[in-house]
Structure formats: structure tokens, C-alpha cells
Amino acid sequence: MMFRLKTKITLGVLFLYIMLLIVSVLGYYYLNRLNQKAKVILKDNYESIEYSKDMLAALEQLPVNRTAALQLFEASLHKQEANVTERGERAATAEVSLIYDRLRKDSLSSAANVAAIKKGIFTIMDLNMSAIVGKNELVKKTADNALLYIAIISGVCFLLGFTFVYNFPGYIANPIQALTAAIKSIADKEYSKRLHFKTGDEFGELAAAFNTMAQRLDDYEHSSLARITFEKQRAEAVISSLKDATIGFDVNNTILFANTQALQLLNIPEKELLGQPAEEAARQNDLLQFLINNRETAPLKIVVDGKECFFTKEVVDIQHEDKRIGYVVILKNITSFKELDLAKTHFIATISHELKTPLASSDFSIKLLEDERTGQLNPEQKELVDSMKQDNRRMIKIVSELLDLSQVESGNIQLQPQPVAAQNIVQYALDTVQKQAAQREITIRHTLPDQLPPVLADVEKTAWVLVNLLTNAIRYSAVNTAIDITVTPTGTNMLSFTVRDYGKGIPAAFREKIFERFFQVPGLKGHKGSGLGLAISKEFIEAQGGVIGVTSEEGKGSQFYFTLPIAS
């Protein structure tokens, strides 16, 4: 019976897994037996010896403190009576208990009774010591047997596994190497090359398919018409099999081909489209007119069967010997991705909104804990409350950033641009971060010309961006350093706001990614954000018609800047 290649691989992996399972189960079985026997020795015999020692110690204290000695002896005797495990131990324990009753009633504690009790105790100890020795020998024998069996099974499994690992890769690799060599021969137009695999699995089918292909290639090689027909049919098959709507044009803008998907979107029969000048065909079709006259690559919304679908347009030039001979327009359907992105945005917005209420409640509870009227806190409790307070505020900040991000992605960002003085934006940001800068002994120097025109901006969003840049600069600046804020006209009806620090700087490899969502520069200590601040800042500034960027040099600090239009 011939097995498929997938079945053979599955059986091989299953074989290795079974060998591993056998060794694991055997090892676990013997280790568990050794563990159980060790527990039995500890519970049955070692504890009896400990009780016997306690009773002997009590007898030695009898002349000194009779009451305490009797209490200790009686407690140890009761424990021993509950732990009788060996043959003869129960009789010896009963004898000790009997003599102890006489000793307890005899106020003089005769030496004969004490000696008799000690003799009984020594008997108990001897019985348990002998049992420990016997059980230890049994445990050693079990361990030796376990090692022997595990060694034998492991050796057998090793030999079988080594044989399998040595031979099985060759079973897979050898046909692939032969196929690779045969394909290279076909590429060199050696159509007489054939493969001969005697297996009945996929490799055998592959060899048969390859031989058929080589034979047909050899036949078509000797027929120019057949060769041209084959190439034409293959090109048409490739174009028709494309899942994306594809339309081809020559340099004169004549439509050369269009696959089924493109014909469905254009809603034009193939015979009325192919061979026609694109401008003439586009007179009766707005979509085609958009495709040939508009070079924008923004997502395009098209209604298909009553449903809104989104496509991206891609224009690919066709070159032949460094000469442009035409171009292809490809429409890729991104509706599913658009729906997933919208669902993700709604999910983030919903979750963030739901989290704000419990976070605000916990923040209020923490404030109540800090209020001395609710009770004094010790230093450890204050430290825990401060830690909770920082974590809670961090969570509130992250949730707020996620809400802002969801508004940006959904296009529902609320901006209220109005003329505002640049000094007001800078002063608002300075008031917000001044306490944080003072804690790290950082000086914030600001340079603003006296006569600055107002900018057209949303005050709250712009101040939030500037505060975010200042907070980052403070976080990555050394203690007792400075940060510079400058506002200057750019000469293009724009004002530039710049925040410069003198910290470690940003490595060149990460400067292009610094404004991506959730990106954090690796290796920078002290960062506790979510990686959303700069991404949201970029969306806010660009939504107001500005530009945001960064220049940095490692070891010399970073300079973040953004521009805003001057109010007319």
C-alpha cells in the first residue's frame, strides 16, 4: 500500500513522538516509585526514631523537672503509638506505655522502671533502624532497575531515532534536488530531461507531471505557430486568473486587455472595450475616465451590487529594453481590510470609553486615601498609594490617547481652528510641564520674537502636542540640563515651533519610524508611554495643515518641530 508524502511525514513525526513519550513515561514511573518509597521511610521509620529520642530526653530530665518531663514523654509516646508500622513495634510500644503508667504513678521514679522504659525505647529504635536499612536497600534496587530499564529503552530509541533522522531528510531532499536540477535543464532548453521516481506518493506524481510538461515543451519547441499560440493563451490565462481588476494600455492609450473583474467593475462588454482608445471608451464611463486621467492612489469607493467597496489603484509601467511600451492599471479590493480597520477603531473607542469611568473612580478613591481626614498612612502605605496613583494616571493617559487615536482614524476628530497667539500656546505648555521639569532640575529656555503673527490652530490640540514634545524632552534629558523652545516664521506663511533637548539623541535607524503608532525606540530607559503620543501629534498637526518632524544626532540630543499656518 502506497502512502502519501504527508502521511509518511506524519507517521515519522508520530514515531519520534511515541519514542519520546515512552522514555518520559518510564522515567516518570520510576521516579514516582522512588519518591513514594522515600516518603514511606521518612514517615514510618524516621519519625518513630525522633519520637524515641524525645522520650529518652524526657527520661533524662525526670530528676530535674518531673512534671515537664512526664508531659514531654507522654506527648511523644502518643505520637509513637499513632505511628506503629513495623512487626514487633506495637508490642514494644505497648510495653513502654505500660511501664510508663507505673512510672507516672510512682512518685519516686524507680530506676528499674526507667531502665525498663529505656530498654523498650531502644527496641523501638532498633526495629525502625533495621527497617530503614532494609527499605533503603529496596530503594537502591529499584533505582538500579530504573536506570537499567531507562538506559535500555533510551538506547533503543536513540538508535531508531538516529536511523530515522539520518535517512528521512534524504528521502525528502533527494527528489527535490533532482527536480531542481531538472528544472534548470528545462530553463536551459534541454527538453529531453526526464525524472524517474519510483515512489507512488506526491513525488511520483510530480515526476509524471514534470515529464509531461517537458514532452509538451519539446513538441511546441519545434512548432513556431504552436509556440506563439501557447504564449498567447498563457498570457490570457494569467491575466484572467488575476484576482484584482487589471486593465492594460499601450503607449498610445489603447486598451489591450481587461480581466473579468475589471469588466464587471466597468460594466462594459469585452468586445466594446478591447482595442478601443481609452479616451473614447471613457466618454461613457466615469470610472474608466477617472482611472486614465487621475494619478491619485488614495482608496477609491465603488458601489458593486448595491454594496460599497473600496479599492486602491496601482499604475505599473511596462518596460522592454529600457523603453516604455505601455502600462497596467490594477484595482485591488481592500474592502475587507477597510471593514476590519473600522471594526478595530470602533472596538478601541468603545473599550477606551468604558475604561474611563472605572479609572476616574479609582483615581478619586486614591485621592480619598491620600486625604488625612480618612486616616493617617504609614510610609509603606504612602509608597503603595503613590505607586497606584502613578499607574492609574498612566492608564488614564493611555485611554485618552486611544480615544484620540480612534477619533483620528474614524475621521471624527473635532478641531476648532481659530486665530491664536503663539505666545499663549507656549505659555500654556510651559505652565503644564514646569513642575515636572523642576523635579529633574531642568531649565526650559524659550525664545519668542516680540512681533509674531497669530496662527490658525486649535488651541487645545496644539498645546497638547507641544506638551507631549516637552514631556519627552524632559524624560530623556539628563538632570540639571536645559531645553530650548523657539518659535520662528518659516517664510512660507507658516510658524515653526521647535523643542530642542541635549540628551542621548535618536539613532538614525529609528528616526523614520518615530512617528509610527506604538513605536518605541529600543534601549531608551525611562520611557513609560504607550508609543501613541507622537503618532497622535502628527495627526493633529497634519489635520491643521502643518508638518511635524525631527532632527537628531546621537550623543547631542534631538530637535522636534512642527509648523502651523499663519492666520490671514
Long-range contacts (C-beta under 8 A, 24 or more apart in sequence): 2-199, 2-200, 2-201, 3-201, 4-201, 4-202, 5-201, 5-202, 5-203, 6-202, 8-171, 8-201, 9-172, 12-164, 12-168, 15-160, 15-164, 16-161, 16-164, 19-157, 19-160, 19-161, 20-157, 22-153, 22-157, 23-150, 23-153, 23-154, 23-157, 26-149, 26-150, 26-153, 27-146, 27-150, 30-142, 30-143, 30-145, 30-146, 30-149, 30-150, 31-146, 33-142, 33-146, 34-139, 34-142, 34-143, 34-146, 37-135, 37-138, 37-139, 37-142, 38-139, 40-135, 41-132, 41-135, 41-136, 41-139, 43-83, 44-83, 44-85, 44-86, 44-128, 44-131, 45-85, 45-86, 45-128, 45-129, 45-131, 45-132, 45-135, 46-128, 46-132, 47-79, 47-83, 48-80, 48-83, 48-84, 48-85, 48-86, 48-89, 48-124, 48-125, 48-128, 49-125, 49-128, 49-129, 51-76, 51-77, 51-79, 51-80, 51-83, 52-76, 52-80, 52-121, 52-122, 52-124, 52-125, 52-128, 55-80, 55-96, 55-117, 55-121, 56-118, 56-121, 59-114, 59-117, 59-118, 62-109, 62-114, 63-109, 66-109, 70-104, 73-100, 74-100, 74-104, 80-124, 85-131, 86-127, 86-128, 86-130, 86-131, 87-127, 88-123, 88-127, 89-124, 89-127, 89-128, 92-120, 92-123, 92-124, 92-127, 93-120, 93-124, 95-120, 96-120, 96-121, 96-124, 175-199, 175-203, 175-206, 175-207, 179-206, 179-207, 179-210, 182-210, 182-214, 186-213, 186-214, 186-217, 189-221, 191-215, 191-217, 191-218, 191-221, 192-218, 243-333, 244-330, 244-331, 244-332, 244-333, 245-311, 245-330, 245-331, 245-333, 246-328, 246-329, 246-330, 246-331, 247-291, 247-328, 247-329, 248-318, 248-326, 248-327, 248-328, 248-329, 249-278, 249-292, 249-326, 249-327, 249-328, 249-329, 250-325, 250-326, 251-324, 251-325, 251-326, 252-277, 253-277, 253-278, 253-279, 253-292, 254-278, 255-281, 256-326, 261-331, 262-331, 264-304, 265-302, 265-304, 265-331, 291-329, 291-331, 292-329, 299-334, 299-338, 300-331, 308-335, 309-333, 309-335, 310-334, 310-335, 310-338, 311-335, 341-409, 342-410, 345-406, 345-409, 345-410, 346-406, 346-410, 348-402, 348-405, 348-406, 349-402, 349-403, 349-406, 349-407, 349-410, 351-402, 352-399, 352-400, 352-402, 352-403, 352-406, 353-403, 355-395, 355-399, 356-396, 356-399, 356-400, 356-403, 359-392, 359-395, 359-396, 359-399, 360-396, 362-388, 362-392, 363-389, 363-392, 363-393, 363-396, 366-392, 394-528, 397-529, 397-530, 398-529, 398-530, 398-532, 401-530, 401-532, 401-533, 401-536, 402-530, 402-532, 404-532, 404-536, 405-517, 405-532, 405-535, 405-536, 405-539, 408-536, 408-539, 408-540, 408-543, 413-539, 413-540, 413-543, 415-458, 415-461, 415-540, 415-543, 415-544, 416-458, 416-459, 416-460, 417-456, 417-457, 417-458, 417-544, 418-456, 418-457, 418-458, 418-459, 419-454, 419-455, 419-456, 419-567, 420-454, 420-455, 420-456, 420-457, 420-459, 420-462, 420-567, 421-452, 421-454, 422-448, 422-452, 422-454, 422-455, 422-487, 422-495, 422-497, 423-448, 423-452, 424-459, 425-455, 425-457, 425-459, 425-462, 425-463, 425-466, 425-497, 426-466, 426-485, 426-487, 426-497, 428-459, 428-463, 428-466, 429-463, 429-466, 429-467, 429-470, 430-470, 430-485, 432-463, 432-467, 432-470, 433-467, 433-470, 433-471, 433-474, 436-471, 436-474, 437-470, 437-474, 437-483, 440-474, 440-477, 440-479, 441-479, 441-480, 442-474, 442-477, 442-479, 442-480, 442-481, 442-482, 442-483, 443-481, 443-482, 443-483, 444-470, 444-482, 444-483, 444-485, 445-482, 445-483, 445-484, 445-485, 446-484, 446-485, 446-486, 447-484, 447-485, 447-486, 447-487, 448-486, 448-487, 449-487, 449-488, 452-487, 452-489, 452-495, 453-489, 453-495, 453-566, 453-567, 454-566, 454-567, 455-495, 455-564, 455-565, 455-566, 455-567, 456-544, 456-545, 456-564, 456-565, 456-566, 456-567, 456-568, 457-544, 457-564, 458-540, 458-544, 461-540, 461-544, 462-540, 462-541, 462-544, 462-564, 464-537, 464-540, 465-537, 465-540, 465-541, 465-548, 465-562, 466-497, 466-499, 468-533, 468-534, 468-536, 468-537, 469-499, 469-537, 469-560, 469-562, 470-499, 471-533, 472-533, 472-534, 472-560, 473-499, 473-500, 473-501, 473-503, 473-558, 473-560, 474-501, 475-526, 475-527, 476-501, 476-503, 476-504, 476-524, 476-526, 476-527, 476-558, 477-501, 477-502, 477-503, 477-557, 478-502, 478-503, 489-566, 490-563, 493-565, 493-566, 494-546, 494-563, 494-564, 494-565, 494-566, 495-563, 495-564, 495-566, 496-561, 496-562, 496-563, 497-561, 497-562, 497-563, 497-564, 498-559, 498-560, 498-561, 499-559, 499-560, 499-561, 500-557, 500-558, 500-559, 500-560, 501-557, 501-558, 501-559, 502-556, 502-557, 503-557, 503-558, 504-554, 504-555, 504-557, 505-552, 505-553, 505-554, 505-555, 505-556, 505-557, 505-558, 506-550, 506-552, 506-554, 506-558, 507-554, 508-554, 511-550, 511-552, 514-550, 515-548, 515-550, 537-562
